[in-house]
Structure formats: C-alpha cells, structure tokens
C-alpha cells in the first residue's frame, strides 16, 4: 500500500507536506478526545472516517505510541502489535555502552575505554557498599 509520506525516515510525517490537508484531518484539534480513555469508542469512530488511518497506525506502532487512539486502535489493541514490532526490530545499542561491549563484543576505540571506565565505577561502588566501617 502506498501512503502519501516516506515511511519512517528521519523527519518524515504521516501526512503530506500540504498544510491544508493536515488541517482537514478528522482528528485535528481533538487531542482531548483522542486521549480520553472514557471516550475511546467515539475517538475510534472519528478515526474510521480518516483516509490516513493505516499510516497513522503504522507510525504509532513503529514509534511505540502507547497512549491515545491511533489508526482506529486503542492502547489495549495496539500494545501487542507494539511488543511484536519491538521484538522483531531490536534497537541497536550505541557505541560506548556496556551493552554494546558485552552483547555485540565490540572492542572499538569508543567501546573499550568506556567499558573499562564503567567497570572501574562499578568496582568502586561495590567496594563502597561492602566496606566495613567500624
């Protein structure tokens, strides 16, 4: 399916760049409705009239939007999809983090010194917690 946006590129939007089209979306200006748990059925009915519903849902799933009504789905119906997406699209840990060093066995010029510094800090904290002061 083709949407009027480039899917999930940095700086992309779920709507076309034409501001007039953004203003005419059914949910525009209805933030209180879209995030009100007691009015979810009404918010879903607003979403069902929108031609950007699938793109909106895709954006909510890929960005992990847990609250509100997005793409005619509530938080309860969207959470399993978000969890599945996160499981199938793991986030790559950045260089210089203990996770990158341990899990990916990265020994680059950024990860190795950062891990050594982390270990020194952990050892010092352990000694401070377990030192006997009498």
KANOR-V603712 format. One record per backbone hydrogen bond with DSSP energy under -0.5 kcal/mol. CO is the residue of the C=O (numbers start at 1). NH is the residue of the N-H. E is the energy in kcal/mol with one decimal. If there is no record, write none. Layout:
co=CO nh=NH e=E
co=CO nh=NH e=E
//
This chain:
co=3 nh=5 e=-0.6
co=5 nh=7 e=-0.7
co=6 nh=9 e=-1.1
co=9 nh=12 e=-2.7
co=17 nh=19 e=-0.7
co=18 nh=21 e=-0.9
co=18 nh=22 e=-1.5
co=19 nh=23 e=-2.1
co=20 nh=24 e=-1.0
co=22 nh=25 e=-1.3
co=25 nh=28 e=-1.3
co=27 nh=30 e=-2.3
co=30 nh=34 e=-2.4
co=31 nh=35 e=-1.5
co=33 nh=36 e=-1.0
co=34 nh=69 e=-1.9
co=35 nh=37 e=-0.8
co=36 nh=39 e=-1.5
co=37 nh=40 e=-1.2
co=39 nh=43 e=-2.1
co=40 nh=44 e=-2.7
co=41 nh=45 e=-1.8
co=42 nh=46 e=-1.4
co=43 nh=47 e=-2.1
co=44 nh=48 e=-2.0
co=46 nh=49 e=-1.1
co=47 nh=50 e=-1.9
co=50 nh=53 e=-0.8
co=52 nh=56 e=-2.7
co=53 nh=57 e=-2.4
co=54 nh=58 e=-2.4
co=55 nh=59 e=-2.2
co=56 nh=60 e=-2.3
co=57 nh=61 e=-2.4
co=58 nh=62 e=-2.5
co=59 nh=63 e=-2.0
co=60 nh=64 e=-0.7
co=60 nh=65 e=-2.2
co=64 nh=66 e=-0.7
co=68 nh=70 e=-0.6
co=70 nh=73 e=-1.4
co=73 nh=70 e=-1.9
co=74 nh=78 e=-1.8
co=75 nh=79 e=-2.2
co=76 nh=80 e=-0.5
co=78 nh=82 e=-2.2
co=79 nh=83 e=-2.7
co=80 nh=84 e=-2.2
co=81 nh=85 e=-2.3
co=82 nh=86 e=-2.7
co=83 nh=87 e=-2.2
co=84 nh=88 e=-2.1
co=85 nh=89 e=-1.5
co=94 nh=97 e=-0.8
co=97 nh=101 e=-1.8
co=98 nh=102 e=-2.9
co=99 nh=103 e=-2.4
co=99 nh=104 e=-0.8
co=100 nh=104 e=-0.7
co=100 nh=106 e=-1.5
co=108 nh=112 e=-2.1
co=110 nh=114 e=-1.4
co=111 nh=115 e=-2.7
co=112 nh=116 e=-2.2
co=113 nh=117 e=-2.3
co=114 nh=118 e=-2.2
co=115 nh=119 e=-2.7
co=116 nh=120 e=-2.3
co=117 nh=121 e=-2.1
co=118 nh=122 e=-2.4
co=119 nh=123 e=-2.8
co=120 nh=124 e=-2.3
co=121 nh=125 e=-2.2
co=122 nh=126 e=-2.4
co=123 nh=127 e=-2.6
co=124 nh=128 e=-2.2
co=125 nh=129 e=-2.0
co=126 nh=130 e=-2.1
co=127 nh=131 e=-1.0
co=131 nh=133 e=-0.7
co=132 nh=134 e=-0.7
//
